[in-house]
Amino acid sequence: MTLTVGQLFERMEDTLQLEQIGSAEGLAREVTTGEAQSPGLALTGWTGRFLWQRIQVIGETEVMYLNSQPREERHRVLDHVFSHRIPCVFVMKSQDPPDGLLEAAMKTGTSVFRSKLKTAEFYKRLNPFLENEFAPTTSVHGSLSDIFGVGVLFTGSSGIGKSECVLDLVERGHRLVADDVVIVRRRGQDVLIGRGHELQRHFMEIRGVGLIDVPSIFGIHAVRQQKRIEVVVRLERWDAAEGVDRTGLDDKTTTILEVDLPLITVPLNPGKNITVIAEVIAMNHLLRYSGGVNSAEAFNQRLIGRMKRGNAKQYLQEDVE
């Protein structure tokens, strides 16, 4: 994805309390990295480690330092800094930019903005926006639902029944996040956030029925804009020749954007209530990752303990019925 300085200004003007005070020529310049910084040592004339690709933020300290410098030295340093084709500059706390800054920006076609915010508050509002815009992103064919607060992503071949399963879950009081195409963004190192496509939003395609508007039919409480993906459920057609996990002792995972997620494969055959199974998967996930209880491992340990203690005779001695 690309983000221009003009788009940044348009989308964050109110949030960052911005006004444009420099040339409009730089609005078409691209922002290529999701980080902002103070010019720091670059304002002293040393640009050996100057990360000019980042958005530059000039706070009260930088303004005071520049104003303390002789006019010729200040102009020389500012011309040198702006020659690096930085994306744009923000001046904090409604301060007047130091003499020479707007001139240097004009020479290189760099946009300059002024914010009413303090520097710390400015970063607090800008960084989440940049993190979201530059987060690794991919699209997944599937359906995402919020089941008991657990984000469950249903995958599988076309026509397997993903949408029908999620529709049944919505009817049972759970919430739809996205159907057919799920846009996945990675936040930090291991958090995946899924949402629907902007155009499709909360429409679902049900074969034989067509497109349906879920919030219009079930109410706005039946949908949500985004949800963290915590479990992947892969729906497959039943094949008696293939082995099926009967105990859940062997944890399987799948990888999306370099993040490992629990993977549960559910074979489908006539009469199987996949909706109830999906609810149990969500509750089992809550039990395991919130309560620290692994049902399969607990049963396995109980079985091993019984075998170590003795045979059926001991079992009968413990039976008081």
N, C-alpha and C positions, 0 to 999 in steps of 0.2 A: 504494500500500500504506500501511496505517496501523500505527503502533507505539505502544503505550501504555507508560507508565512501569512498570506491573505486568508486562507481557510482557518488557520490557528486564531487569527485576530477575530474573524467573524464568529467563530464558535465559542470563544472564550472571552469576548469583549466585556460582557457583564460580570462574569464570574471573577475575572482578574481586575475589573474596574480600570479598563484601558482607555487611553486616548492616543491617537497617532500624532506624533509631533515631527516626524521626519518625512522623507520622500516616499511617495507611493510606488516608486519604481521597483522596490524590492519585494513587493507583495507576491510576485510570481516565483520568488526564489524558494527552492525546496528545503524543508527541514528533514535532514537525513538521519538523525539520531534522536532517541527518546530521552535525552538528558539535557539539563541546563546547569550552568555554572557561573561563578564570578570570574572575570578575567584574571584576577589575582596578580601574579608576578608579571603578566604581560603588560600591565599598566606601568611597570617600572622600566620597560624596554626590553626585558628578557623573554623571548618567545620560544625558547628551546623545547619546553614541554607544554606549549599552548595548544589546547584542544579546541581549535577554532571551529570545528564542525558542529559544536554544541551551541545552543541558544545562550547568549551572554546576558547576565543579570548584574546591573550596577546599583549597588546599595548606597546607603549614606556614607559608609566608610570610604568607598571608592571615589565618591564625588568629592569628599573632603580632601582626600589625598591628591586628586588631580588638580583641584583648585589651589592647593598649596605649592604646586610646581610652577616654575617660570613659564611664561607664555610660550616661548619658542620650544622649550623642552616638551611641554604638554602637547602642542600641536604635532611635534615630530613623533611622539609615542603613539598618539591617537591615529595618525596617518598610517603608521606601521601596523597597528592592531587591525585596523579596518581593511588593510590590503590583503588580509588572509581570506576574504570572502566569507565572513561569518554569516549565519542565517539571518539574525536580527538581534536587536538590543532592547532590553527593558530597563527603564530607570525607575527606581522605587520611591515611594512616599511623596509623590507629586513634586519631586525636586526639579529644579531647573538643571538641564544638562550642563556639564562643564563647558566653558568656552572652547570651541574647536571640535567638539564631538559631532554636532550636527553637520558641520562642514565636511569632516572626514567621512561621515556616513553618506553625504550627498555625492561626494566624488566617486564612491564605489557602488552607489545604488543600493545601499543597505537601509532597511526600514528600522525606525526607532520609535518605541512606544513608551508612554509613561503610565505608571500604575499608582493608585492611591494606597495600595497595600504596603505593609511592612515586608521586608525581605523574607522572613521566616514564613509568614502567612502566604506570601506569593508562591513560594516553593511548595507549600502544603496543598495548594489548589492546583498548581500546574503539573506536578509530578504524576498524580494518578491519571490525568488526561493523557500525558505523553506515554505512560506505561501501557495504557490501554491501546493507544494508537499504534505503538510499535511492538506489541506483544506478538510472538509467533502465532500464526493463525493457519487453520486448515478447515476443510469442510468434510463432513462425514455423512454417508448415506445411512439414515436411520431415523429413529424417533426418540425424543428425550422427554421424560416425564419426572415429576416430583412426586415420590411415593413416601408418605410419612416423613417428609423432609430429606429423603435420600434421592439424589439425582441418578436415575437409572436410564442408561442409553441402550435402546434395543436396536440390534443390527441383524442382518440376515439378507438372503436373496430377495429380489423383488417379488412381491406377491405372497410372501411367507406369512403375513398377518401382523406386521409390526403396528401399522396404523390402527387396525381393528382392536389390537390388544390395548393400546394407549387410549382409544376411545372408550373402551369398557372401563378402564381405570378412571377416566374422567367422570363417567356416569356413577362410579362408586365413591366419588368425592375427592379424588386426587387431581393433580393439575398437569396440564399440557404445557411444555416449554417450546418444543419445535417438532415438526413432522416432516419427513422425507429428506430435507437438507438441514443438517445441524452445523452451524458455524462455531468452531471451537477455538478459543484463545487460551494461551498459557499465561498464567499469572505467577510470577516468581519462578521457583524451581519445580514445583510439583502440583500446582493447582490448575485444573482445566475448567474453564467456564464455557458452557454451551448456550447458544441462543438461536433463534430462527432467522431466516433471511428477511431483510427489511421489507421486501415486497410481499412475501408469502405470509409472514407473521404467524397467526394462529388459525390459518385455514388448514383443513385436512382433506386429503383425497381418499374417499372410501369407494372401492370398486363396486360398481352397480348402483351407487348413490350419486357419486360425483363429489364436488367440492362443498364442504360445509364450514360455516363460520362458528367455531367453538364458543367464543365468549358471547355471541348473540344467542346461541341456543341454550348454553348451560350457565351463563352468567360470567361476569368478569372474575369471580373468585376461582373459576375453573382453569385459569391460565396464569402464567408468570413470564416475565420478560427474559430472565436468564436463570441458570442454576449450575452449581458446581457438579461436574460429572464424577460420580464416586464408584459406580458399578457398571460393567458392560454385560448385557445379556444377549447372547447370540442364539437366535432361533434357527433350528435346522429341522429338516424333514426326517422323520423316523427311519432308521436303517438298521434292521435287525443284525446285519452282518458287522456293524461297527460297535465297538465297545463303548459303554456308557458309564460314567462315574457314578457309583452307587453310594459312596460314603462321604465324599467331599474332603477327604484327607489330603489329596494332592491339589494344592492351590495352583490355579492357572492364572496367567496374566496376559494382557494385551497392551500394546504400546501406542500411544497417541502423542505426537509432539514430544517424544522422548520421555514421556511420563508413563510409568507402569500402573495399570488399573486392574482390579480383580475381574476375571472373566468367568462367567458361568454359561455353559452351553446347555440349552434346553431342547431336547428332541421333541418334535410335535407329532402326535398321532390323534385320530378321531376320539373325541370325548375328553381330551385333556383340558383342564381349566387353567389356562396360562395366566389369567388375571390373578387368581388366588396365589399361584406360584410366584408371580412377580411381587405380590405383597409380602409373601414369606421371605423372598430374597432380600427385600428392603429391610424387613424386621430383623432378619438374621445378620445383616450387615451392621445394623445399629447395635445389636447384642454383642457382636464381635469387636467392633471398633470403638464403641462407646462404653460398653459394660465389661469388655475384656473377656468375654465368654466365647469359646470356640466349641460349638456343640459336637462336631465330629471328633475333635481331639479329646473332649471330655468323655465321650462314649468309648473311644478307643482305650483311654487310660483305665476306665472302669472295667472294661473287658479284660485287659491285661492283668489288672489287679486280681480279678476273680480267678483267672487261670493260675496265678501264682499262689493263691491261698489254698486251693484244693479243687476237688472234683464235685460231682453232682451230689454226693453224700452230704457234704458240707452245706450245699444249697438247700437240701431237704431239711436239714437240721435247723436252718434259719427260717423255714416256712412255718409260720404259727397258725395258718388257717386250719 
